[in-house]
C-alpha cells in the first residue's frame, strides 16, 4: 500500500526543523524567502551564479539603485523575518551597529529635511541560490552606509565585502546627541598611531593628506594595495596588542565562529608582515585615514568628509570576497570526490 503524502504544512514544518538543526542562518533565510510572495521573489531571489551578486554600493539606494526588495516594502511579518535573518549573520555588536546605521536615516531627516535621499528602511535584501545546508548560496543587505555580503558553503560562511559607514559620525544635536556608532575603530586607530615613536611614525605615515574616501571604493575585486606603513614586526609588544585589538574590533561585528576562523587564518600567515599605514591628521576633528593590510585581507578606515565627521570602513578579503575561496575549495572537493 503506497504511503500517504504528508500535508504541505507538515512537510514545510519538517524541512524547517531539519534546517534549524543544521544551520540557523540557512533556516532563517529559508523562512524569509518562503514568506515572500511570487512577485517579491521574482525581484529579489536570483540563481547563485547571477552576476549582480558582485555589485555593491554604500551610497543611498535612491542614488545608486539596488537589486532585491527594500525593507520598507515588506509587510510586518516579512520585516520580522528579514531582521531575524540579519541577526543570524552578525554578532550582537554587529547587529547593534547595523541598527544604529539604519536608524541614522531618521536623524538625517531631522538634520537635512529637504534632502530627497533620506529614506528610512531603504535597505535592500537579495538572495542568491536556494538556502539549504547542502548547497552554496548567498545573500546581501545593502543601502546607505551598509553593504554586507554573505556566502554560505555548507556549514562555512564568508563575510566580505563587509562595509559599515556612518554620518554623522558623532551626532551634533537632538535626542541622540553625542552618539558615535563607529567609535572603537577610530579611537583605537588614534591610540595606535600616537603610541608610535618618531622613527616608527616616519614609516607609518605614508602621506600627509588623507584620501577623500576608502581607496578600494566599491570595487567588485581588490588586489593588495601599495605596500605602505609600518610592519607589525617593528612594533613593540604593547603596540602589537593595540593592532590586534583594532583588527578584532572589525571582526567583532561578524558571527563569533566566523570571526574566530578569520583571525586563525590571519595568524597562520606571517603576522609580523601585516602593515599599518596612516594618512592625514593625528587628532580627531581633522581628516584622517588608515589601512591595515595582510597577506589575505585589507581593512580601510576613512574620516574626511563633512569636516571629518563622516566615516567609511570596509573589510576586504583578497581571495575570499563573495566566498570565492570557499567556492574554489568546494568545487575542487566535489571534483575530487567524483
C-alpha positions as CSV (number, residue, x, y, z in Angstrom):
1,X,0.0,0.0,0.0
2,X,1.6,3.3,-1.0
3,X,2.5,5.7,1.7
4,X,0.2,8.8,2.1
5,X,1.7,12.1,1.1
6,X,2.2,14.4,4.1
7,X,0.2,17.7,4.0
8,X,2.2,20.6,2.7
9,X,2.2,22.4,6.0
10,X,3.7,19.3,7.7
11,X,6.4,19.0,5.0
12,X,7.3,22.6,5.5
13,X,7.5,22.2,9.2
14,X,9.8,19.1,8.9
15,X,12.0,21.0,6.4
16,X,12.2,24.0,8.7
17,X,13.1,21.7,11.7
18,X,15.8,20.0,9.6
19,X,17.3,23.3,8.5
20,X,17.3,24.7,12.1
21,X,19.2,21.7,13.3
22,X,21.9,22.1,10.8
23,X,22.4,25.9,10.2
24,X,20.3,28.6,11.9
25,X,21.3,31.1,9.3
26,X,20.1,28.8,6.5
27,X,16.8,28.2,8.3
28,X,16.3,31.9,8.8
29,X,17.0,32.6,5.1
30,X,14.5,29.8,4.0
31,X,11.9,31.2,6.3
32,X,12.4,34.7,4.9
33,X,12.2,33.6,1.3
34,X,9.1,31.4,1.9
35,X,7.4,34.5,3.4
36,X,7.8,36.4,0.1
37,X,5.0,36.4,-2.5
38,X,5.7,35.3,-6.0
39,X,6.3,38.9,-7.3
40,X,8.6,39.7,-4.4
41,X,10.6,36.5,-5.0
42,X,11.0,37.3,-8.7
43,X,12.5,40.7,-7.8
44,X,14.8,39.5,-5.0
45,X,15.7,35.8,-5.4
46,X,18.2,35.0,-8.1
47,X,20.3,32.0,-9.3
48,X,23.5,31.7,-7.3
49,X,25.6,32.5,-10.4
50,X,23.7,35.7,-11.1
51,X,26.4,38.4,-11.8
52,X,24.7,41.2,-9.9
53,X,25.8,39.3,-6.8
54,X,29.1,41.2,-7.2
55,X,27.5,44.6,-7.5
56,X,27.5,46.6,-4.3
57,X,27.4,50.2,-3.1
58,X,27.3,52.2,0.1
59,X,25.6,55.3,-1.4
60,X,21.9,55.9,-0.7
61,X,19.8,53.4,-2.8
62,X,17.9,56.4,-4.2
63,X,21.2,57.5,-5.8
64,X,22.5,54.0,-6.8
65,X,19.7,51.6,-7.5
66,X,19.9,48.2,-5.8
67,X,18.6,44.7,-6.8
68,X,16.3,43.0,-4.4
69,X,13.4,44.3,-2.3
70,X,13.5,47.2,0.1
71,X,12.8,46.6,3.8
72,X,10.3,49.5,3.6
73,X,8.3,47.4,1.0
74,X,8.0,44.4,3.3
75,X,5.0,43.7,5.5
76,X,5.4,43.5,9.3
77,X,5.9,39.7,9.3
78,X,8.4,39.8,6.4
79,X,10.3,42.6,8.2
80,X,10.5,40.5,11.3
81,X,11.9,37.5,9.4
82,X,14.3,39.8,7.5
83,X,15.8,41.3,10.7
84,X,15.9,37.8,12.2
85,X,18.0,36.7,9.2
86,X,20.3,39.7,9.6
87,X,20.7,38.9,13.3
88,X,21.9,35.3,12.4
89,X,24.7,36.7,10.2
90,X,26.0,39.3,12.6
91,X,27.3,39.3,16.2
92,X,25.3,41.2,18.8
93,X,27.8,44.1,18.4
94,X,27.4,43.9,14.6
95,X,23.6,43.8,14.8
96,X,23.5,46.8,17.0
97,X,25.8,48.7,14.7
98,X,23.5,47.8,11.7
99,X,20.5,49.1,13.6
100,X,22.3,52.3,14.5
101,X,23.3,52.9,10.9
102,X,19.7,52.3,9.6
103,X,18.2,54.5,12.3
104,X,20.6,57.3,11.5
105,X,18.4,58.0,8.4
106,X,15.8,59.3,10.9
107,X,18.5,61.6,12.4
108,X,19.5,62.8,8.9
109,X,15.9,63.6,8.0
110,X,15.9,66.0,11.0
111,X,19.2,67.5,10.1
112,X,18.5,67.6,6.3
113,X,14.7,67.8,5.9
114,X,14.9,68.8,2.2
115,X,17.4,66.1,1.1
116,X,15.4,63.6,-1.0
117,X,17.9,60.8,-0.3
118,X,17.0,60.4,3.4
119,X,14.6,57.5,3.2
120,X,14.3,55.2,6.3
121,X,14.2,51.5,5.7
122,X,15.6,51.9,2.1
123,X,17.8,48.9,2.6
124,X,17.6,46.1,0.1
125,X,17.7,42.3,0.6
126,X,18.7,39.9,-2.2
127,X,19.1,36.1,-2.0
128,X,21.2,34.0,-4.4
129,X,20.6,30.3,-4.8
130,X,18.4,28.1,-2.6
131,X,19.2,28.4,1.2
132,X,19.9,24.7,2.1
133,X,22.6,23.1,4.2
134,X,24.0,21.1,1.3
135,X,24.1,23.9,-1.3
136,X,26.1,27.0,-1.9
137,X,24.0,30.1,-1.6
138,X,24.4,33.7,-0.6
139,X,22.6,36.9,0.2
140,X,23.3,40.6,0.7
141,X,21.9,43.5,2.7
142,X,22.7,46.9,1.3
143,X,21.7,50.5,1.5
144,X,23.1,53.8,2.7
145,X,26.4,53.2,4.6
146,X,25.9,49.5,4.7
147,X,26.8,46.7,2.4
148,X,27.0,43.2,3.9
149,X,27.8,40.3,1.5
150,X,27.4,36.8,2.8
151,X,28.2,33.5,1.1
152,X,27.4,30.1,2.7
153,X,29.0,26.9,1.5
154,X,27.6,24.0,3.6
155,X,28.5,25.0,7.2
156,X,31.1,27.6,6.3
157,X,30.5,31.3,5.9
158,X,32.4,34.1,4.1
159,X,31.6,37.7,5.1
160,X,33.1,40.1,2.6
161,X,33.0,42.8,1.3
162,X,31.8,44.0,4.7
163,X,31.1,47.7,4.7
164,X,29.9,49.9,7.6
165,X,29.7,53.7,7.4
166,X,28.1,56.5,9.4
167,X,27.2,60.1,9.0
168,X,27.2,62.0,11.3
169,X,30.0,60.0,13.0
170,X,29.1,61.9,16.1
171,X,25.6,63.2,16.3
172,X,25.8,67.0,16.9
173,X,22.4,67.7,18.3
174,X,18.9,66.3,19.1
175,X,17.9,63.2,21.2
176,X,20.9,61.2,20.0
177,X,23.4,64.0,20.5
178,X,26.9,62.5,21.1
179,X,26.1,59.1,19.7
180,X,29.2,57.5,18.0
181,X,28.3,54.3,16.1
182,X,31.8,53.6,14.8
183,X,33.8,54.6,17.8
184,X,36.3,51.9,18.7
185,X,37.6,51.7,15.1
186,X,38.5,55.4,15.3
187,X,39.7,55.6,18.9
188,X,41.9,52.5,18.7
189,X,43.4,53.8,15.4
190,X,44.4,57.0,17.1
191,X,45.7,55.2,20.1
192,X,47.9,53.0,18.0
193,X,49.3,55.7,15.7
194,X,50.0,58.1,18.6
195,X,51.8,55.3,20.5
196,X,54.5,55.2,17.8
197,X,57.8,56.9,18.4
198,X,59.2,59.3,15.8
199,X,61.1,56.7,13.7
200,X,58.0,54.4,13.7
201,X,55.7,57.3,12.7
202,X,58.1,58.1,9.9
203,X,57.3,54.7,8.4
204,X,53.6,54.5,9.4
205,X,52.6,57.9,8.0
206,X,52.8,57.4,4.2
207,X,51.2,60.7,3.2
208,X,50.3,63.9,4.8
209,X,46.8,64.3,3.2
210,X,44.1,61.8,3.9
211,X,42.2,60.2,1.0
212,X,38.7,61.6,0.3
213,X,37.3,58.1,0.6
214,X,38.4,54.5,1.1
215,X,40.8,53.7,-1.8
216,X,39.1,50.5,-2.9
217,X,35.6,52.2,-3.0
218,X,33.0,49.6,-4.2
219,X,35.3,47.5,-6.5
220,X,34.0,44.0,-7.1
221,X,37.5,42.6,-6.8
222,X,40.6,44.0,-5.0
223,X,44.3,43.2,-5.0
224,X,46.8,44.2,-2.4
225,X,47.3,48.0,-2.3
226,X,50.7,49.6,-2.3
227,X,52.9,48.2,0.5
228,X,53.0,51.2,2.7
229,X,53.1,51.7,6.5
230,X,55.0,50.1,9.3
231,X,55.2,46.3,9.5
232,X,53.9,44.7,12.7
233,X,57.3,43.2,13.3
234,X,58.6,46.7,14.1
235,X,56.1,47.3,16.8
236,X,56.5,46.8,20.5
237,X,54.5,44.1,22.2
238,X,52.1,46.7,23.5
239,X,51.7,48.2,20.1
240,X,51.1,44.8,18.6
241,X,48.4,44.3,21.2
242,X,46.8,47.5,20.1
243,X,46.9,46.4,16.4
244,X,45.3,43.1,17.3
245,X,42.6,44.9,19.2
246,X,42.0,47.0,16.2
247,X,41.7,44.1,13.9
248,X,39.4,42.3,16.4
249,X,37.2,45.3,16.5
250,X,36.3,44.8,12.8
251,X,36.0,41.0,13.3
252,X,33.7,41.5,16.3
253,X,30.8,42.6,14.1
254,X,30.9,39.2,12.4
255,X,29.4,36.0,13.9
256,X,31.8,34.7,16.6
257,X,32.7,31.4,14.8
258,X,33.4,33.3,11.6
259,X,35.5,35.9,13.4
260,X,37.5,33.2,15.2
261,X,38.2,31.3,11.9
262,X,39.2,34.6,10.2
263,X,41.6,35.5,13.0
264,X,43.1,32.0,12.9
265,X,43.7,32.5,9.1
266,X,45.4,35.8,9.8
267,X,47.7,34.2,12.5
268,X,48.6,31.5,10.0
269,X,50.2,34.0,7.7
270,X,53.2,36.0,8.8
271,X,51.7,38.3,11.4
272,X,54.8,40.4,11.6
273,X,54.3,41.3,7.9
274,X,50.9,42.9,8.5
275,X,51.3,46.6,7.8
276,X,49.6,49.6,9.5
277,X,49.6,52.7,7.4
278,X,48.2,56.2,8.2
279,X,47.4,59.3,6.2
280,X,46.3,62.7,7.4
281,X,45.9,64.2,10.8
282,X,46.8,62.6,14.1
283,X,44.0,64.2,16.0
284,X,40.2,63.8,15.8
285,X,38.2,66.5,14.1
286,X,40.6,66.7,11.1
287,X,40.6,64.4,8.0
288,X,42.4,61.1,8.6
289,X,42.7,57.6,7.1
290,X,44.3,54.3,7.9
291,X,44.7,50.9,6.4
292,X,45.7,47.5,7.8
293,X,46.9,45.1,5.2
294,X,47.9,41.5,5.5
295,X,48.6,38.7,3.0
296,X,45.0,37.9,2.6
297,X,42.9,40.8,3.9
298,X,42.6,44.6,3.9
299,X,40.9,47.0,6.3
300,X,40.3,50.6,5.3
301,X,39.1,53.4,7.6
302,X,38.3,56.9,6.3
303,X,37.0,60.0,8.1
304,X,37.4,63.1,5.9
305,X,34.1,64.2,4.6
306,X,31.7,66.7,6.3
307,X,34.5,68.2,8.5
308,X,35.9,64.8,9.4
309,X,32.5,63.7,10.9
310,X,31.7,61.0,8.2
311,X,33.2,57.6,8.5
312,X,33.6,54.8,5.9
313,X,35.1,51.4,6.9
314,X,35.5,48.2,4.9
315,X,36.9,44.7,5.3
316,X,38.0,43.0,2.1
317,X,39.4,39.5,1.5
318,X,41.8,39.3,-1.5
319,X,40.9,35.7,-2.2
320,X,37.6,35.2,-0.4
321,X,35.4,38.2,-1.3
322,X,32.0,36.9,-2.1
323,X,33.2,33.5,-0.8
324,X,35.4,32.8,-3.9
325,X,38.0,30.9,-1.8
326,X,35.3,28.8,-0.2
327,X,33.7,28.0,-3.5
328,X,37.0,27.1,-5.1
329,X,37.6,24.6,-2.3
330,X,34.0,23.3,-2.5
331,X,34.2,22.7,-6.3
332,X,37.6,21.2,-6.1
333,X,36.5,18.8,-3.4
334,X,33.4,17.9,-5.4
335,X,35.6,17.2,-8.5
336,X,38.0,15.0,-6.4
337,X,35.0,13.2,-4.9
338,X,33.7,12.3,-8.3
